Amino acid sequence: MMKKYEKNEELKKRFEDVVKDAEEGDISAMLLLARTYTESEYFPRDTIAAEAWLRKAAEFGDEEAKFQLAKLLSTGNGVAQNLEEAFNIFHELMLDCNIDAMEEVGIALKEGKGVEKDEKLGSFYIQQAFDIELDLMEDEKKKEKN
């Protein structure tokens, strides 16, 4: 059976161009491929390929790739679940001031996912992430008024 994208020559060509760009080190192309392999209705789902592209982009230090890789590893949706690696990635991102990662660290601590369970510390990180988000929203509203 022919895949949807193989029926459309233009889409097939564009996909091949993205693959080429990714292979040449374009991080945006790597992220696009990972998203395509996990979310697109036109291309075959391939979470193993998505994980590989996320890892490659993460090796270049891309924060979004690291976050998405950690999310994928924490769910194990189509790849080997690795809660400890996911926690370590989230923790590294949290130390780089990633608020979403801070929340993920809090959740992992509260539930003991990939790390020893610590409900108190987990709740602290979740609350901190929430407070920071609120502060950022308030700052944004102030900027809009000025």
N, CA, C and O atoms as a GROMACS GRO file, in nm:
protein
  584
    1MET      N    1   0.084  -0.119   0.000
    1MET     CA    2   0.000   0.000   0.000
    1MET      C    3   0.088   0.125   0.000
    1MET      O    4   0.183   0.135   0.078
    2MET      N    5   0.058   0.217  -0.085
    2MET     CA    6   0.135   0.341  -0.097
    2MET      C    7   0.098   0.436   0.017
    2MET      O    8  -0.019   0.455   0.049
    3LYS      N    9   0.200   0.495   0.077
    3LYS     CA   10   0.178   0.591   0.185
    3LYS      C   11   0.125   0.722   0.126
    3LYS      O   12   0.150   0.753   0.010
    4LYS      N   13   0.051   0.798   0.209
    4LYS     CA   14  -0.011   0.922   0.162
    4LYS      C   15   0.088   1.017   0.098
    4LYS      O   16   0.060   1.075  -0.007
    5TYR      N   17   0.206   1.032   0.160
    5TYR     CA   18   0.300   1.130   0.107
    5TYR      C   19   0.361   1.084  -0.025
    5TYR      O   20   0.403   1.167  -0.106
    6GLU      N   21   0.366   0.954  -0.048
    6GLU     CA   22   0.424   0.904  -0.173
    6GLU      C   23   0.333   0.932  -0.292
    6GLU      O   24   0.380   0.930  -0.406
    7LYS      N   25   0.207   0.959  -0.269
    7LYS     CA   26   0.113   0.991  -0.376
    7LYS      C   27   0.130   1.136  -0.423
    7LYS      O   28   0.090   1.170  -0.534
    8ASN      N   29   0.187   1.219  -0.339
    8ASN     CA   30   0.202   1.361  -0.368
    8ASN      C   31   0.350   1.391  -0.392
    8ASN      O   32   0.428   1.397  -0.297
    9GLU      N   33   0.388   1.408  -0.516
    9GLU     CA   34   0.529   1.428  -0.551
    9GLU      C   35   0.588   1.552  -0.486
    9GLU      O   36   0.703   1.550  -0.441
   10GLU      N   37   0.511   1.660  -0.480
   10GLU     CA   38   0.563   1.783  -0.420
   10GLU      C   39   0.589   1.762  -0.270
   10GLU      O   40   0.694   1.804  -0.220
   11LEU      N   41   0.497   1.700  -0.201
   11LEU     CA   42   0.514   1.673  -0.058
   11LEU      C   43   0.632   1.580  -0.036
   11LEU      O   44   0.711   1.600   0.057
   12LYS      N   45   0.644   1.479  -0.119
   12LYS     CA   46   0.756   1.384  -0.109
   12LYS      C   47   0.888   1.458  -0.127
   12LYS      O   48   0.983   1.434  -0.052
   13LYS      N   49   0.896   1.547  -0.226
   13LYS     CA   50   1.018   1.623  -0.251
   13LYS      C   51   1.052   1.714  -0.133
   13LYS      O   52   1.168   1.723  -0.091
   14ARG      N   53   0.952   1.781  -0.080
   14ARG     CA   54   0.973   1.869   0.036
   14ARG      C   55   1.024   1.789   0.156
   14ARG      O   56   1.112   1.834   0.229
   15PHE      N   57   0.967   1.671   0.176
   15PHE     CA   58   1.010   1.585   0.287
   15PHE      C   59   1.156   1.544   0.268
   15PHE      O   60   1.235   1.548   0.362
   16GLU      N   61   1.190   1.506   0.147
   16GLU     CA   62   1.329   1.468   0.117
   16GLU      C   63   1.425   1.584   0.140
   16GLU      O   64   1.537   1.564   0.187
   17ASP      N   65   1.381   1.706   0.108
   17ASP     CA   66   1.463   1.824   0.133
   17ASP      C   67   1.484   1.846   0.283
   17ASP      O   68   1.594   1.883   0.326
   18VAL      N   69   1.380   1.824   0.362
   18VAL     CA   70   1.391   1.840   0.508
   18VAL      C   71   1.488   1.735   0.563
   18VAL      O   72   1.571   1.766   0.649
   19VAL      N   73   1.478   1.613   0.515
   19VAL     CA   74   1.570   1.507   0.559
   19VAL      C   75   1.714   1.547   0.525
   19VAL      O   76   1.803   1.532   0.609
   20LYS      N   77   1.736   1.596   0.405
   20LYS     CA   78   1.870   1.638   0.364
   20LYS      C   79   1.921   1.750   0.455
   20LYS      O   80   2.036   1.745   0.501
   21ASP      N   81   1.837   1.849   0.482
   21ASP     CA   82   1.877   1.958   0.570
   21ASP      C   83   1.912   1.906   0.709
   21ASP      O   84   2.011   1.948   0.769
   22ALA      N   85   1.830   1.815   0.760
   22ALA     CA   86   1.856   1.758   0.893
   22ALA      C   87   1.988   1.683   0.895
   22ALA      O   88   2.067   1.695   0.989
   23GLU      N   89   2.012   1.606   0.791
   23GLU     CA   90   2.137   1.530   0.782
   23GLU      C   91   2.258   1.622   0.775
   23GLU      O   92   2.368   1.583   0.812
   24GLU      N   93   2.238   1.744   0.726
   24GLU     CA   94   2.347   1.842   0.717
   24GLU      C   95   2.360   1.926   0.844
   24GLU      O   96   2.442   2.018   0.849
   25GLY      N   97   2.279   1.895   0.946
   25GLY     CA   98   2.294   1.962   1.076
   25GLY      C   99   2.195   2.072   1.107
   25GLY      O  100   2.211   2.142   1.207
   26ASP      N  101   2.092   2.088   1.026
   26ASP     CA  102   1.990   2.191   1.050
   26ASP      C  103   1.898   2.145   1.164
   26ASP      O  104   1.819   2.052   1.148
   27ILE      N  105   1.909   2.210   1.278
   27ILE     CA  106   1.832   2.171   1.397
   27ILE      C  107   1.683   2.189   1.375
   27ILE      O  108   1.605   2.105   1.418
   28SER      N  109   1.643   2.296   1.309
   28SER     CA  110   1.500   2.316   1.280
   28SER      C  111   1.444   2.201   1.198
   28SER      O  112   1.332   2.157   1.221
   29ALA      N  113   1.522   2.154   1.102
   29ALA     CA  114   1.478   2.041   1.020
   29ALA      C  115   1.470   1.914   1.104
   29ALA      O  116   1.379   1.832   1.085
   30MET      N  117   1.562   1.896   1.197
   30MET     CA  118   1.558   1.778   1.285
   30MET      C  119   1.431   1.780   1.370
   30MET      O  120   1.365   1.677   1.386
   31LEU      N  121   1.398   1.898   1.423
   31LEU     CA  122   1.278   1.909   1.505
   31LEU      C  123   1.152   1.887   1.421
   31LEU      O  124   1.056   1.824   1.467
   32LEU      N  125   1.153   1.938   1.300
   32LEU     CA  126   1.040   1.918   1.210
   32LEU      C  127   1.022   1.769   1.178
   32LEU      O  128   0.910   1.720   1.175
   33LEU      N  129   1.131   1.699   1.152
   33LEU     CA  130   1.121   1.555   1.125
   33LEU      C  131   1.067   1.480   1.246
   33LEU      O  132   0.981   1.393   1.232
   34ALA      N  133   1.115   1.514   1.364
   34ALA     CA  134   1.067   1.447   1.485
   34ALA      C  135   0.916   1.469   1.501
   34ALA      O  136   0.843   1.375   1.531
   35ARG      N  137   0.872   1.592   1.480
   35ARG     CA  138   0.729   1.622   1.490
   35ARG      C  139   0.650   1.550   1.380
   35ARG      O  140   0.542   1.498   1.405
   36THR      N  141   0.706   1.547   1.261
   36THR     CA  142   0.640   1.479   1.150
   36THR      C  143   0.622   1.331   1.181
   36THR      O  144   0.516   1.274   1.157
   37TYR      N  145   0.726   1.269   1.233
   37TYR     CA  146   0.720   1.126   1.264
   37TYR      C  147   0.627   1.092   1.380
   37TYR      O  148   0.585   0.978   1.394
   38THR      N  149   0.594   1.191   1.461
   38THR     CA  150   0.504   1.163   1.574
   38THR      C  151   0.363   1.217   1.556
   38THR      O  152   0.270   1.168   1.621
   39GLU      N  153   0.345   1.318   1.470
   39GLU     CA  154   0.215   1.384   1.464
   39GLU      C  155   0.148   1.388   1.328
   39GLU      O  156   0.027   1.406   1.320
   40SER      N  157   0.223   1.372   1.220
   40SER     CA  158   0.168   1.393   1.087
   40SER      C  159   0.072   1.282   1.044
   40SER      O  160   0.095   1.164   1.072
   41GLU      N  161  -0.033   1.322   0.978
   41GLU     CA  162  -0.127   1.224   0.923
   41GLU      C  163  -0.085   1.180   0.783
   41GLU      O  164  -0.140   1.084   0.729
   42TYR      N  165   0.011   1.250   0.723
   42TYR     CA  166   0.053   1.220   0.586
   42TYR      C  167   0.173   1.127   0.578
   42TYR      O  168   0.199   1.066   0.475
   43PHE      N  169   0.247   1.117   0.688
   43PHE     CA  170   0.366   1.036   0.689
   43PHE      C  171   0.350   0.923   0.790
   43PHE      O  172   0.275   0.936   0.887
   44PRO      N  173   0.420   0.813   0.768
   44PRO     CA  174   0.409   0.702   0.862
   44PRO      C  175   0.463   0.743   1.000
   44PRO      O  176   0.564   0.812   1.010
   45ARG      N  177   0.396   0.699   1.103
   45ARG     CA  178   0.442   0.726   1.240
   45ARG      C  179   0.566   0.640   1.264
   45ARG      O  180   0.569   0.521   1.234
   46ASP      N  181   0.666   0.704   1.319
   46ASP     CA  182   0.791   0.634   1.346
   46ASP      C  183   0.857   0.702   1.466
   46ASP      O  184   0.944   0.788   1.451
   47THR      N  185   0.815   0.661   1.585
   47THR     CA  186   0.866   0.726   1.706
   47THR      C  187   1.013   0.695   1.730
   47THR      O  188   1.083   0.772   1.795
   48ILE      N  189   1.061   0.582   1.677
   48ILE     CA  190   1.204   0.551   1.690
   48ILE      C  191   1.285   0.653   1.610
   48ILE      O  192   1.388   0.703   1.658
   49ALA      N  193   1.240   0.684   1.489
   49ALA     CA  194   1.308   0.786   1.408
   49ALA      C  195   1.296   0.923   1.475
   49ALA      O  196   1.391   1.001   1.476
   50ALA      N  197   1.179   0.952   1.531
   50ALA     CA  198   1.160   1.080   1.601
   50ALA      C  199   1.259   1.091   1.717
   50ALA      O  200   1.322   1.195   1.735
   51GLU      N  201   1.272   0.985   1.793
   51GLU     CA  202   1.367   0.986   1.905
   51GLU      C  203   1.509   1.010   1.855
   51GLU      O  204   1.584   1.087   1.914
   52ALA      N  205   1.546   0.946   1.746
   52ALA     CA  206   1.681   0.962   1.691
   52ALA      C  207   1.707   1.108   1.650
   52ALA      O  208   1.814   1.162   1.677
   53TRP      N  209   1.608   1.170   1.584
   53TRP     CA  210   1.627   1.310   1.542
   53TRP      C  211   1.630   1.403   1.663
   53TRP      O  212   1.705   1.500   1.665
   54LEU      N  213   1.548   1.374   1.764
   54LEU     CA  214   1.550   1.456   1.885
   54LEU      C  215   1.685   1.444   1.955
   54LEU      O  216   1.740   1.544   2.003
   55ARG      N  217   1.738   1.323   1.961
   55ARG     CA  218   1.870   1.304   2.024
   55ARG      C  219   1.978   1.380   1.949
   55ARG      O  220   2.065   1.443   2.009
   56LYS      N  221   1.971   1.374   1.817
   56LYS     CA  222   2.072   1.444   1.736
   56LYS      C  223   2.065   1.595   1.761
   56LYS      O  224   2.168   1.659   1.780
   57ALA      N  225   1.944   1.651   1.760
   57ALA     CA  226   1.928   1.794   1.786
   57ALA      C  227   1.970   1.829   1.928
   57ALA      O  228   2.029   1.934   1.952
   58ALA      N  229   1.940   1.740   2.022
   58ALA     CA  230   1.978   1.762   2.162
   58ALA      C  231   2.130   1.763   2.177
   58ALA      O  232   2.184   1.837   2.259
   59GLU      N  233   2.198   1.681   2.098
   59GLU     CA  234   2.345   1.679   2.102
   59GLU      C  235   2.402   1.815   2.063
   59GLU      O  236   2.511   1.852   2.108
   60PHE      N  237   2.330   1.889   1.980
   60PHE     CA  238   2.372   2.024   1.942
   60PHE      C  239   2.334   2.125   2.050
   60PHE      O  240   2.364   2.244   2.036
   61GLY      N  241   2.269   2.079   2.156
   61GLY     CA  242   2.234   2.167   2.267
   61GLY      C  243   2.097   2.232   2.256
   61GLY      O  244   2.064   2.321   2.334
   62ASP      N  245   2.016   2.189   2.160
   62ASP     CA  246   1.886   2.253   2.142
   62ASP      C  247   1.793   2.219   2.259
   62ASP      O  248   1.764   2.102   2.286
   63GLU      N  249   1.746   2.323   2.327
   63GLU     CA  250   1.662   2.307   2.446
   63GLU      C  251   1.528   2.242   2.414
   63GLU      O  252   1.482   2.154   2.487
   64GLU      N  253   1.465   2.283   2.304
   64GLU     CA  254   1.335   2.225   2.266
   64GLU      C  255   1.350   2.076   2.236
   64GLU      O  256   1.264   1.996   2.274
   65ALA      N  257   1.457   2.039   2.169
   65ALA     CA  258   1.482   1.897   2.138
   65ALA      C  259   1.500   1.818   2.267
   65ALA      O  260   1.446   1.708   2.282
   66LYS      N  261   1.575   1.874   2.360
   66LYS     CA  262   1.595   1.805   2.488
   66LYS      C  263   1.462   1.786   2.560
   66LYS      O  264   1.434   1.678   2.614
   67PHE      N  265   1.381   1.892   2.562
   67PHE     CA  266   1.253   1.884   2.632
   67PHE      C  267   1.163   1.779   2.567
   67PHE      O  268   1.104   1.696   2.636
   68GLN      N  269   1.152   1.783   2.435
   68GLN     CA  270   1.067   1.687   2.364
   68GLN      C  271   1.118   1.544   2.379
   68GLN      O  272   1.039   1.451   2.390
   69LEU      N  273   1.249   1.527   2.380
   69LEU     CA  274   1.307   1.395   2.402
   69LEU      C  275   1.271   1.344   2.541
   69LEU      O  276   1.231   1.228   2.556
   70ALA      N  277   1.284   1.429   2.641
   70ALA     CA  278   1.250   1.389   2.777
   70ALA      C  279   1.102   1.353   2.789
   70ALA      O  280   1.066   1.257   2.856
   71LYS      N  281   1.015   1.431   2.722
   71LYS     CA  282   0.872   1.399   2.724
   71LYS      C  283   0.847   1.261   2.661
   71LYS      O  284   0.772   1.181   2.715
   72LEU      N  285   0.912   1.235   2.548
   72LEU     CA  286   0.896   1.108   2.479
   72LEU      C  287   0.945   0.993   2.566
   72LEU      O  288   0.879   0.889   2.576
   73LEU      N  289   1.061   1.010   2.628
   73LEU     CA  290   1.116   0.905   2.715
   73LEU      C  291   1.030   0.884   2.839
   73LEU      O  292   1.021   0.772   2.889
   74SER      N  293   0.969   0.989   2.889
   74SER     CA  294   0.888   0.975   3.011
   74SER      C  295   0.758   0.901   2.983
   74SER      O  296   0.708   0.829   3.070
   75THR      N  297   0.704   0.917   2.863
   75THR     CA  298   0.580   0.847   2.830
   75THR      C  299   0.607   0.707   2.776
   75THR      O  300   0.528   0.616   2.796
   76GLY      N  301   0.720   0.692   2.706
   76GLY     CA  302   0.749   0.564   2.644
   76GLY      C  303   0.653   0.533   2.531
   76GLY      O  304   0.632   0.417   2.497
   77ASN      N  305   0.594   0.636   2.474
   77ASN     CA  306   0.495   0.618   2.368
   77ASN      C  307   0.565   0.581   2.237
   77ASN      O  308   0.600   0.669   2.158
   78GLY      N  309   0.585   0.452   2.214
   78GLY     CA  310   0.648   0.404   2.092
   78GLY      C  311   0.798   0.389   2.101
   78GLY      O  312   0.862   0.343   2.006
   79VAL      N  313   0.856   0.426   2.214
   79VAL     CA  314   1.000   0.409   2.237
   79VAL      C  315   1.016   0.345   2.376
   79VAL      O  316   0.922   0.337   2.454
   80ALA      N  317   1.138   0.302   2.404
   80ALA     CA  318   1.165   0.244   2.536
   80ALA      C  319   1.152   0.354   2.641
   80ALA      O  320   1.222   0.455   2.636
   81GLN      N  321   1.062   0.334   2.736
   81GLN     CA  322   1.045   0.432   2.843
   81GLN      C  323   1.170   0.433   2.930
   81GLN      O  324   1.221   0.327   2.968
   82ASN      N  325   1.219   0.552   2.960
   82ASN     CA  326   1.337   0.565   3.044
   82ASN      C  327   1.315   0.685   3.136
   82ASN      O  328   1.353   0.798   3.105
   83LEU      N  329   1.251   0.657   3.248
   83LEU     CA  330   1.214   0.764   3.341
   83LEU      C  331   1.336   0.834   3.402
   83LEU      O  332   1.334   0.955   3.424
   84GLU      N  333   1.440   0.758   3.429
   84GLU     CA  334   1.559   0.818   3.488
   84GLU      C  335   1.626   0.915   3.391
   84GLU      O  336   1.664   1.025   3.429
   85GLU      N  337   1.642   0.874   3.265
   85GLU     CA  338   1.701   0.964   3.166
   85GLU      C  339   1.613   1.087   3.145
   85GLU      O  340   1.662   1.199   3.136
   86ALA      N  341   1.481   1.064   3.139
   86ALA     CA  342   1.388   1.176   3.122
   86ALA      C  343   1.404   1.275   3.238
   86ALA      O  344   1.412   1.396   3.216
   87PHE      N  345   1.407   1.223   3.361
   87PHE     CA  346   1.424   1.311   3.477
   87PHE      C  347   1.554   1.389   3.468
   87PHE      O  348   1.556   1.510   3.493
   88ASN      N  349   1.662   1.322   3.431
   88ASN     CA  350   1.791   1.389   3.423
   88ASN      C  351   1.791   1.501   3.320
   88ASN      O  352   1.849   1.607   3.343
   89ILE      N  353   1.725   1.478   3.207
   89ILE     CA  354   1.716   1.583   3.105
   89ILE      C  355   1.632   1.700   3.157
   89ILE      O  356   1.672   1.816   3.144
   90PHE      N  357   1.516   1.668   3.216
   90PHE     CA  358   1.432   1.775   3.271
   90PHE      C  359   1.508   1.854   3.377
   90PHE      O  360   1.500   1.977   3.382
   91HIS      N  361   1.582   1.783   3.461
   91HIS     CA  362   1.657   1.849   3.568
   91HIS      C  363   1.763   1.943   3.510
   91HIS      O  364   1.780   2.055   3.558
   92GLU      N  365   1.835   1.897   3.409
   92GLU     CA  366   1.935   1.981   3.343
   92GLU      C  367   1.870   2.107   3.285
   92GLU      O  368   1.923   2.217   3.299
   93LEU      N  369   1.755   2.089   3.221
   93LEU     CA  370   1.684   2.203   3.163
   93LEU      C  371   1.634   2.298   3.272
   93LEU      O  372   1.637   2.420   3.255
   94MET      N  373   1.588   2.241   3.382
   94MET     CA  374   1.542   2.324   3.493
   94MET      C  375   1.656   2.412   3.545
   94MET      O  376   1.636   2.529   3.575
   95LEU      N  377   1.774   2.355   3.554
   95LEU     CA  378   1.890   2.432   3.601
   95LEU      C  379   1.927   2.543   3.504
   95LEU      O  380   1.993   2.640   3.542
   96ASP      N  381   1.883   2.529   3.378
   96ASP     CA  382   1.902   2.634   3.278
   96ASP      C  383   1.782   2.727   3.272
   96ASP      O  384   1.763   2.800   3.174
   97CYS      N  385   1.699   2.724   3.377
   97CYS     CA  386   1.584   2.814   3.393
   97CYS      C  387   1.467   2.784   3.300
   97CYS      O  388   1.393   2.875   3.262
   98ASN      N  389   1.448   2.659   3.263
   98ASN     CA  390   1.332   2.620   3.183
   98ASN      C  391   1.217   2.591   3.280
   98ASN      O  392   1.222   2.495   3.356
   99ILE      N  393   1.115   2.674   3.274
   99ILE     CA  394   1.003   2.664   3.368
   99ILE      C  395   0.922   2.537   3.348
   99ILE      O  396   0.881   2.474   3.444
  100ASP      N  397   0.898   2.500   3.221
  100ASP     CA  398   0.824   2.377   3.194
  100ASP      C  399   0.898   2.255   3.247
  100ASP      O  400   0.837   2.161   3.298
  101ALA      N  401   1.030   2.257   3.235
  101ALA     CA  402   1.110   2.147   3.288
  101ALA      C  403   1.103   2.143   3.440
  101ALA      O  404   1.103   2.035   3.500
  102MET      N  405   1.096   2.262   3.503
  102MET     CA  406   1.084   2.267   3.648
  102MET      C  407   0.955   2.197   3.693
  102MET      O  408   0.954   2.123   3.790
  103GLU      N  409   0.847   2.223   3.621
  103GLU     CA  410   0.721   2.156   3.653
  103GLU      C  411   0.734   2.005   3.635
  103GLU      O  412   0.684   1.929   3.718
  104GLU      N  413   0.799   1.961   3.528
  104GLU     CA  414   0.817   1.817   3.503
  104GLU      C  415   0.901   1.753   3.612
  104GLU      O  416   0.873   1.641   3.654
  105VAL      N  417   1.004   1.823   3.659
  105VAL     CA  418   1.086   1.773   3.770
  105VAL      C  419   1.000   1.759   3.894
  105VAL      O  420   1.009   1.659   3.966
  106GLY      N  421   0.916   1.858   3.919
  106GLY     CA  422   0.826   1.852   4.034
  106GLY      C  423   0.732   1.733   4.027
  106GLY      O  424   0.714   1.661   4.126
  107ILE      N  425   0.674   1.711   3.911
  107ILE     CA  426   0.582   1.598   3.894
  107ILE      C  427   0.656   1.466   3.914
  107ILE      O  428   0.606   1.376   3.981
  108ALA      N  429   0.776   1.456   3.856
  108ALA     CA  430   0.854   1.332   3.871
  108ALA      C  431   0.888   1.307   4.017
  108ALA      O  432   0.881   1.193   4.064
  109LEU      N  433   0.926   1.412   4.089
  109LEU     CA  434   0.958   1.396   4.231
  109LEU      C  435   0.835   1.355   4.311
  109LEU      O  436   0.842   1.266   4.396
  110LYS      N  437   0.723   1.419   4.284
  110LYS     CA  438   0.600   1.385   4.357
  110LYS      C  439   0.559   1.241   4.335
  110LYS      O  440   0.510   1.175   4.426
  111GLU      N  441   0.580   1.191   4.212
  111GLU     CA  442   0.534   1.057   4.177
  111GLU      C  443   0.645   0.952   4.182
  111GLU      O  444   0.618   0.834   4.163
  112GLY      N  445   0.767   0.995   4.206
  112GLY     CA  446   0.879   0.901   4.210
  112GLY      C  447   0.908   0.840   4.074
  112GLY      O  448   0.938   0.721   4.064
  113LYS      N  449   0.899   0.920   3.968
  113LYS     CA  450   0.924   0.872   3.832
  113LYS      C  451   1.067   0.903   3.790
  113LYS      O  452   1.099   1.017   3.756
  114GLY      N  453   1.151   0.803   3.794
  114GLY     CA  454   1.290   0.819   3.752
  114GLY      C  455   1.380   0.876   3.860
  114GLY      O  456   1.498   0.900   3.837
  115VAL      N  457   1.323   0.896   3.976
  115VAL     CA  458   1.396   0.956   4.088
  115VAL      C  459   1.327   0.913   4.217
  115VAL      O  460   1.209   0.877   4.216
  116GLU      N  461   1.400   0.918   4.327
  116GLU     CA  462   1.338   0.882   4.455
  116GLU      C  463   1.224   0.980   4.485
  116GLU      O  464   1.238   1.101   4.470
  117LYS      N  465   1.113   0.925   4.527
  117LYS     CA  466   0.993   1.005   4.554
  117LYS      C  467   1.018   1.104   4.667
  117LYS      O  468   1.069   1.069   4.774
  118ASP      N  469   0.980   1.230   4.642
  118ASP     CA  470   0.990   1.335   4.741
  118ASP      C  471   0.875   1.432   4.715
  118ASP      O  472   0.890   1.529   4.640
  119GLU      N  473   0.761   1.405   4.778
  119GLU     CA  474   0.641   1.482   4.751
  119GLU      C  475   0.657   1.630   4.789
  119GLU      O  476   0.606   1.718   4.720
  120LYS      N  477   0.726   1.655   4.898
  120LYS     CA  478   0.742   1.792   4.944
  120LYS      C  479   0.825   1.874   4.844
  120LYS      O  480   0.785   1.984   4.805
  121LEU      N  481   0.938   1.820   4.803
  121LEU     CA  482   1.023   1.890   4.706
  121LEU      C  483   0.952   1.901   4.571
  121LEU      O  484   0.961   2.003   4.504
  122GLY      N  485   0.882   1.796   4.532
  122GLY     CA  486   0.806   1.798   4.408
  122GLY      C  487   0.702   1.909   4.408
  122GLY      O  488   0.689   1.983   4.311
  123SER      N  489   0.629   1.918   4.517
  123SER     CA  490   0.528   2.024   4.530
  123SER      C  491   0.592   2.162   4.525
  123SER      O  492   0.536   2.255   4.467
  124PHE      N  493   0.708   2.175   4.586
  124PHE     CA  494   0.780   2.303   4.585
  124PHE      C  495   0.812   2.345   4.442
  124PHE      O  496   0.786   2.459   4.403
  125TYR      N  497   0.869   2.254   4.363
  125TYR     CA  498   0.905   2.288   4.225
  125TYR      C  499   0.782   2.319   4.140
  125TYR      O  500   0.785   2.410   4.057
  126ILE      N  501   0.676   2.246   4.160
  126ILE     CA  502   0.553   2.273   4.085
  126ILE      C  503   0.501   2.412   4.119
  126ILE      O  504   0.462   2.489   4.031
  127GLN      N  505   0.501   2.444   4.248
  127GLN     CA  506   0.454   2.577   4.292
  127GLN      C  507   0.545   2.686   4.239
  127GLN      O  508   0.498   2.792   4.196
  128GLN      N  509   0.676   2.663   4.242
  128GLN     CA  510   0.771   2.762   4.190
  128GLN      C  511   0.745   2.788   4.042
  128GLN      O  512   0.743   2.903   3.998
  129ALA      N  513   0.726   2.682   3.965
  129ALA     CA  514   0.700   2.697   3.820
  129ALA      C  515   0.573   2.777   3.799
  129ALA      O  516   0.568   2.866   3.713
  130PHE      N  517   0.470   2.746   3.876
  130PHE     CA  518   0.344   2.818   3.865
  130PHE      C  519   0.362   2.966   3.899
  130PHE      O  520   0.312   3.053   3.827
  131ASP      N  521   0.433   2.994   4.007
  131ASP     CA  522   0.455   3.132   4.048
  131ASP      C  523   0.535   3.210   3.943
  131ASP      O  524   0.504   3.326   3.915
  132ILE      N  525   0.635   3.148   3.887
  132ILE     CA  526   0.715   3.214   3.784
  132ILE      C  527   0.629   3.244   3.662
  132ILE      O  528   0.638   3.352   3.604
  133GLU      N  529   0.547   3.147   3.622
  133GLU     CA  530   0.457   3.169   3.507
  133GLU      C  531   0.363   3.287   3.533
  133GLU      O  532   0.342   3.370   3.445
  134LEU      N  533   0.308   3.293   3.654
  134LEU     CA  534   0.220   3.405   3.688
  134LEU      C  535   0.295   3.538   3.681
  134LEU      O  536   0.244   3.636   3.628
  135ASP      N  537   0.416   3.540   3.736
  135ASP     CA  538   0.497   3.662   3.731
  135ASP      C  539   0.524   3.704   3.587
  135ASP      O  540   0.516   3.823   3.554
  136LEU      N  541   0.556   3.609   3.502
  136LEU     CA  542   0.582   3.640   3.362
  136LEU      C  543   0.457   3.693   3.292
  136LEU      O  544   0.466   3.785   3.210
  137MET      N  545   0.343   3.636   3.324
  137MET     CA  546   0.217   3.683   3.266
  137MET      C  547   0.187   3.826   3.311
  137MET      O  548   0.145   3.909   3.231
  138GLU      N  549   0.209   3.853   3.438
  138GLU     CA  550   0.187   3.988   3.490
  138GLU      C  551   0.282   4.088   3.426
  138GLU      O  552   0.241   4.200   3.392
  139ASP      N  553   0.408   4.050   3.409
  139ASP     CA  554   0.504   4.138   3.342
  139ASP      C  555   0.462   4.166   3.199
  139ASP      O  556   0.474   4.279   3.151
  140GLU      N  557   0.412   4.064   3.130
  140GLU     CA  558   0.366   4.081   2.992
  140GLU      C  559   0.247   4.176   2.985
  140GLU      O  560   0.240   4.260   2.895
  141LYS      N  561   0.155   4.164   3.079
  141LYS     CA  562   0.040   4.255   3.082
  141LYS      C  563   0.083   4.399   3.106
  141LYS      O  564   0.029   4.492   3.046
  142LYS      N  565   0.182   4.416   3.194
  142LYS     CA  566   0.234   4.552   3.220
  142LYS      C  567   0.298   4.611   3.096
  142LYS      O  568   0.282   4.730   3.068
  143LYS      N  569   0.371   4.529   3.021
  143LYS     CA  570   0.436   4.577   2.898
  143LYS      C  571   0.330   4.617   2.794
  143LYS      O  572   0.345   4.716   2.724
  144GLU      N  573   0.223   4.539   2.787
  144GLU     CA  574   0.117   4.569   2.691
  144GLU      C  575   0.048   4.700   2.723
  144GLU      O  576   0.006   4.772   2.632
  145LYS      N  577   0.035   4.734   2.852
  145LYS     CA  578  -0.029   4.858   2.893
  145LYS      C  579   0.057   4.980   2.862
  145LYS      O  580   0.006   5.089   2.840
  146ASN      N  581   0.188   4.960   2.859
  146ASN     CA  582   0.281   5.072   2.836
  146ASN      C  583   0.304   5.095   2.693
  146ASN      O  584   0.378   5.185   2.655
   0.00000   0.00000   0.00000
